[in-house]
Amino acid sequence: MTVLDRKLFAVAGVMSAVTASNAAWSDEPYRVPDALTRQAQLPDSMQSGPALALSMSEAIQLAVRQNLGIVLSREQYVAAQRQIEVQWGRSFEPVVRGSYSASTATTPPQLSLLQNGDQALSLNTQGGNWFFGVTQTLETATQLSLGYSSMRQLTRPGQSVPLVYNAGLNFTLTQPLLKNFAFDLAVPRQDVLRARFDSDRARQDARTALIAAVKSTDDAYWDVVLALKTYAIGQDSLKLADEQLALTQRQIDAGILAPSDLITVESTQAQRAYTLLQAESQIGTASDTLRTVLNLPKDDWRRPLLPVDPPQFVERTLDLDTSYQIALGNRPEVAQARIDVEKAALNVRVAKTDRLPELDFVFNYGLAGQGITYGETVNQVFGTNLPALTATLNLAWTPLMKGSQANVDSLRATESAKHTQLDVVRVNLYAELRNDLRNLDFAARQVHAAAKFRDLAQQALDAEQRKFLNGNNMSNNILVALKQDQLAQAQLAELQAIVGHHKASTAIDAAMGVLLDQRGIDLRTGG
């Protein structure tokens, strides 16, 4: 059995024993070791310039402000919101109309006048017409119109110069009773409602992008912390090898050990120095990942990143059914699926009214005036001397309804598909929460197990070093190096378990759709 095989065998044995006894001590309070809570230090090779120190909160704020995906989603959300006003304006804003026309016409007299011996004089008519009116469509599909028209007419038969003014004030009410209304107020508001659905969906898209960015930032941040702390553990392990080398050299000088024992210690020292270089490389890789997530300017890429938040452990107990109910009310994917169902249902309601006959009620009330002076004409109009009232029912119907019925059937199938998609989202969400809760529970138990592993590994190393210092024949440099490696592996396992628990906790908040609230992120401002 090689030295590496013996190391792996010993580590596996300790972890198996710890896992088997986990139930007996997993409820004990856990405290993160001081070595892991100390401020992380950058390798000497990365301290060429001022570091960019970041807390988790600051990193998330940077990501929210600078992440291009979030910026795009927020802009699309704002644009979709504006479309609600656009569609409302197109459907229900009052429309003001006005016109003016001038004309000149020359017409012969009536044939009957010529037959009576009259002269064939032409009639020259000159005049100007103008109109002003306003039309308003209500959310009940009622259309109201009010208009005022005026006409000036100048006629020249012979030497006389008669001047005539005509004016009229008209009010018209048009109310669809069946098609495009059918007493369903959603139908005349369909364009506004669709714009509102699109806006709500864009809002959920923005929330999805924000949640993904916050989670990615959280994961990348703790990966940098993990890399820095892994480097620190490697430094401590290398320091132990240096101390063991010095101790071995003293024992060789004293004649206690053979000079060949130095080779084993130097080999261990070289191996740990190589491992430390790998850990340093991982710091650079993890830092670049975080820089990418934060979308840092190129100039800031030259600065080393230094997370200032230490690893912490806060154990959480969550119930699956409760978490599922929270997720149903907060997850963007669920909200979007519900919006799609509502939009499909609206399309069906609108399509149903298209099968109905077009039956419109039209009411018109008008006032007219005519006089030689314009003042006299206006007085006649507003004096209601010449009123006119009309009530009309207009009917148009396509009795076969093949096209409209086929459209209803098609949209009903689409609505059914959207319901199925909502069910799929719910099932997937339930499975996701089960997996995330399982990971959270497993991560917490790993922290406890790794802490016990580290404690036992420290005790084993202390015992082995005492035996080595006492000159016990049962101890040697190989066994001491093995115990040192076990301690480093235990410390690394504990660190990975703590970071893994952080990530699992973030994942469950994201799965429940409450991550933004937990981090105090506002969708509109991004902070």
N, C-alpha and C positions, 0 to 999 in steps of 0.2 A: 504493500500500500504506500503510495507517494505521500509527500507532506501535504499537498493540496487535498488529496482524498481524505486524509485524516482530519484536516480542517473542516471540510464540508460535512464529514460524518459527525464530528463533534457538534457543529452548529445545528445540524438536523436533530441530533439527540436532545440538545437543550430545548429547541423550539417545540419538539414533540412533547417533552415533559411539561413545558409551560402551558401548551394548548390543552393538554389533558387535565391540568389542574385549574384551568381558567375559571370554571364556575365557582370555585371556592373563594376567589379573591377579586373577581372582576367588579364587584360592587364597592371596593375600596376607593376612597377619593384619590384622584390622580393629579399630580402637579408636574408641569413641564420642567425638566431639569434646567438648572441655572445655565449650564453650558449652551443650551439651545435658545434661551431667552436673551442672552447677551447680544449686543449689537454686532451684526455681521461685519466682517472685515474683508476688504478686497485683497487679492494677491498682490504682491509687490509689483509684478509686471503690469498691473492694471491701474496703478496709482500715479500715472504720468501727468494727469490733469485733475481739475476739480470734478468730483463725482456729482451726479444728479441724484440727490437723496429724495426718495419718494415714499410716502405712506400709501397704504392701500387706497384710502379715500382720495388722495391726490392723483394716484394712477387712474382711478375710475373716472374722475373729473376730466382728466386729459383725454382719455379714450372717448368719452361722451362728446367732448367738444370737437375733437380732431378726427375721429373715425369717419372716413368718407362714406361708408355704408349708412351710418346713422344720419349724417348730413343729408344724404340723398333721400332716405326714408322720410325725414322730417319735412323736407321741401315738397315731396309728393303728397304728404298729408295736408300741408297748407294749401296746395293747389286743389286737392279734392274738397277741402272745406269751402274754398271760394266757389266751387261749382254748385254748391247748394244755393248760394245767393244768385248765381247766374241763372239757374233753372227757375228759381222763384221769380226772378225779374222777367224772364221770358214768358212765364205763365200768368203772372198776376199783377205785374206792374201796369198802371194806367198808361194808355197810349193817347197822345194828343195829336190830332190831325188838323191840317188847315190847307186851304187851296184858294187860288184866285185865278180867274180867267176873264179875258176881254175878247169881244167878238164884234164883227161887223157883217151884216147880211143884207142883201138886196133881193127882194122877192116881188113878182108881179101881183097885181090885184087878182081877186077871184074871177073866174071866167063868167060867173053870173053877172058881175058888175059890167063887164064888157058887153054882154048881150043886151043890157038895158040902155046901151048907148053911151056909157061912161067912157072917158078917155083912158087909154092904157098907160096909167102912171105907175111907176115902180114905187115900192115901199122900202125905205132904207131904215134898218134897225141897228142901233149901236147901244152897247151896254157892257156892264162889268158885273161879274158874279164872284162872290167869295163865300167861303165856308170855314167854320171853326167848330171842332167837336172833340170830345174825350170819350174813350171807351175803357171800361174797367171789367176785368174778368175776376169773379170771386172764386174762393176755394170750393164753392158748391156747384161749380161749372156754370153759374149764372153770368150772363154777359149783359152789362148795362152800357147804353150809349146815349149821349146827350149831344145834340148838335144844333147850331144856329147857322142859317143860310140867308144870304141877302143878294138881290139882283136889281140892277139899275138898267132900265130899258128906255131908249130914246127913239121915237118914231117920227118920220117926216112925210106925211101924206099931203102934198100940196104946200100951202104956206103955213099951215098950223104946225106947232111944235109941242105935241103932247109928251110929257115925261112921266114914266110910271116906275114905282118902286114895289118890289115884292120881297117879303121876308117870311121866314118860318122857323119855329122852334120845335124840335122833335125829340122825344124820349122813347127809347126802345129797350125792352127787356126780353131776352131770349134764354129759355131754360130747357136744356135737354132733360127728358124724363126717363128714357130707357138707355139706349146706346150711349156709351161714354159717360154714363152717370149711374143710372139704375139705383139711385139713393145710396150708393157706396162712395163716401167722401174720399176714399183712397184713390179712386179712379181719376178724377180731375187733377189730383196732386201727384200722379204717378212719376212724372219727371223729377219733381223735387224729392220724392221719397227715394227714387233710385240714386240720385246724387247723394242723399244722406247715407244710404247703404254703402256707396262707394267711399264716402268720407270715413265712415266707421271702419270699413275694411282697411283703408289706408292707415288709420290710427293704429289698428292692431298690427299692421305690417311694421310700423315704426316701433311699437312696443316689442315686437319680436326681435327686431334689429338691436334695440337697446339691451334686451335681456341677453342676447347672444354676445354682444360686445362686453357687457359687464362680466359675464361668466368667463369669457375668453381672457379678459384682463385679470380676473381673479386667479384663474389657473396659471397664466403666464407669470404673474407676480410671485406666486408661491413656488413655481418652478425655479425662479431665480434664487429665492430664499433657500430652497432645497439644494441647489447647486453650491451656494456659498457655504451653507452649513456642512455639506458633504466635504467641501474643501477643508473646512476647519477640523472636521473629524480626521481627515487624512493627515493634516498637519500634526494633530495630537498623536496619531499612530506613528508617524515618522519620528516624532520626538521621543516616543517610547523606544523605538529602535535605536535611536542615537544614544539614549541612556543605557540600553542593554549592551550596546557596543562598547561604551566606556567601562561599564562594569566587567564585561568579559575581558577586556584588555587588562584591567587591574588584576583579575584573577589569574590570567595567563602570566603576568609579571610576577605574581606571588607563587607561581608554580602549582596552583590549584587545578587549572585547566590546561589542556594541550593547545598549542598554537592553531591547530586545525579547526578548533571550535570557532575561531574568528570568521572563517569562511561562511558558516551558516548565518551568523549575525549580519555580516556584510551583505549577503544575498537577500536577507529579509529587508535590510535598509534600502537596497537598490530597488527591490520590488515595490516598496511603499513610496519611494520617490517617483517611480514611474506611474503608480496609481494616482499620485497627487497631480502630476501633469495632466492626466486624463480628466481629473476633476476640474482643473483650471480651464481646460478646453470646453467642458460642459457649461461653465459659467458664461463663456462667450456666446455659446449657442443659445442658452436660455435667455440671455440678455437681448440678443437680436430678435428673438421671438417676441419679447415684451415690447421692444422698440417698434416692431411692425404693428402690433396690436394698437399701440398708442399713436401710431402714425407721426412719430417725432420728425421734426425737420432734420435735414441731412447734417447740419452742423452739430446737432445734439447727439448724433450717432457716435461722434468721437469721444463723448463723455461716458465714463463707466456708470452704470446704474447701481444704486445702493438702496435696496429696500430697508426701511427703518422699522417696520412692524415685525415684532418677533412672533414665532409660531405660538399659537394658543390652542387650548383644548377645552371646548364647551360641549359636554355630552348632551344630546337631545333625544327625547323619547316622543315619537310621533305615531299616531294611529293611522292605518291605511285608509279606513273609511272617512275619517275626518279630513285627511290630506286630500282625498279624492274629491270631496265636496268643495273644499277650498279651491282646488284646481279647476273644477267645473265653472266656478264663478270668476276665475282670474286668468286662465290660460288664453293667450291670443288665438291659438288655433281653434279652440272651442268657440270663442266669440265669432271668429270668421265663419266657421261652419254654420252657426246659428244665423248669421247675417245672410249667408247664401240661401238658407231655407226660407227666411222671410222674404227675400227678393224673389225667389221662385214662386212663393205663394202669391205675391203681389202680381206677378206676370199672369198667373192663372186667373186671378180675380178680374184683371183688365180684359183678358181674352174672353172671359165669360160674357162680359157686357157687349163684346163685338158681335155675339150671336143674336142679340136682341134687335128688334126694329128700331129704326131711328125715328123717334117721336119727340118733336120739339114744340114747345109752347112759346109763341111770340106775341108780345103785347106792345102796341105802339100808341103813343098819345102825341098829337101834334097841334100846334097853334100857328095860324097863318095871318098875314096882313098884307094889304095892298092899298097904295094911295099915291097921290100926285107928289106929296112931300114925304121925306124919309121919316120925319117925326110922326106924321099921321100913321105911317105904316107900322112903326114900332109900337105906337099906342094900341093899334088893333091887335098886334101879336100878344102883348102882355095884358091887354084888356080881355083876353080870351073871347074875342068876338067871333072868331072862326075856328072852333075846336074840331079835331078829328080824332076818333078813337077806333082802333082795330085790334081784334084778338084772333090769333090764327093757330091752328095745329097743323104741323107738317109731318107727314108720315112717309118713310121709305124703308123697304124691307127686302131682304134677300132670303126667300123662304127655304131654299135648299140647304143653305148654311154648310155646305161641304167643306169649304176652305176654313171657315172660322171654327167648325167643330174639330177638324183635324189639328188646327193650331192649339185648341184647348187640350186635346189628348196628348199632343207632344209636350206641352208645357207641364201637364200633370205628371208625365213620365219623368221629366227633368226634376220636378219637385220631389218625387219619390226618390230619385237618385241622390238629391241633396240630403234628404233625411238619412239615407243609407250612409252617405259620407260622414254625417254627423255621428252616427253610431260607430263607424270605424274609428273616428277620432277619439271617441270616449273609450272604446276598447283599448286602443293603443296607449291612451293616457293612463288607464288603470294598470296596464302591464308595465309602463315606464315607471310609475310611482312604486309599484311592487319592487322593481329592480333597484330603484334609487334608495328606497327605505332599507332594503336588504344590504345594499352597499354601505349605507350609513351605519347600520348596526354592526356589520362586519368590520368596518373601519374603526369603530369605537372599541370593539373587542381586540382588534389588532394592536391598538395603542396600549391597552392594559397588558396584553401578552408580551409586546416588545419591551415594555417597561420592566416586567419581571425577568425577561431574558437579559436585559442590560444589567439589572441588579445582580443576577446570578453570575453573569460573565465577569463583572467587576470583582465579585467575591472569589471566583475561581482564579482570576489573574493574581489577586493579592496573595492567595494561598500558594500558588505556584511560584511567585517571586520570593516568598519567605523560604520555601523549600530550596530554591536555587541559591539564595544568599547563605543558607545554613550548610550548603555543601551536601545536600541530600542526594544520594546516588539515583533516586527515582526522578530527579528533575534534571533538565538540560535546556540549552538554548532553543532547541526545536519546540519543546513543550511550552516554554515561556512565549515564544513567537506565536504559537498556536493560540494560547490564551489571549494574547494581545489582539490577534486577528478576530477572535471571537468577540471581544469587547467592541472593537471597531464595527464589526458586523451588527452587533446588538444596538449600538448607538445609531448606526445608519438605519436599521430597521425601525427603531423608535421614531426617528426623524421622518422617515417615509410614511409611517403610519399616521403621524400627526398631520402632515401635509395632505395625505390621502383623506383624512377625516375632514379637513378644511374644504377640500374639493367636493367631497360627498355632501357636506352640509350646503354648499353653494348650489350643487346640482339639484337637491331636493327643493330648495327655494325657487330655483328656476322652473322646476317641474310643476310646482304649485302656482306659478305665475306671480309670486309675491316678492321676487328678488329686487325689483325696482323700489318697492316700498321699503324693504329692509335696508337698502342702501341710500334711501332718501333721494331718488332720482325722479325728477319731474319731466314728463314727456315734452311739454311745451318749451321749457327753458333748458332742459338737459342737465339740470343741476338740482 
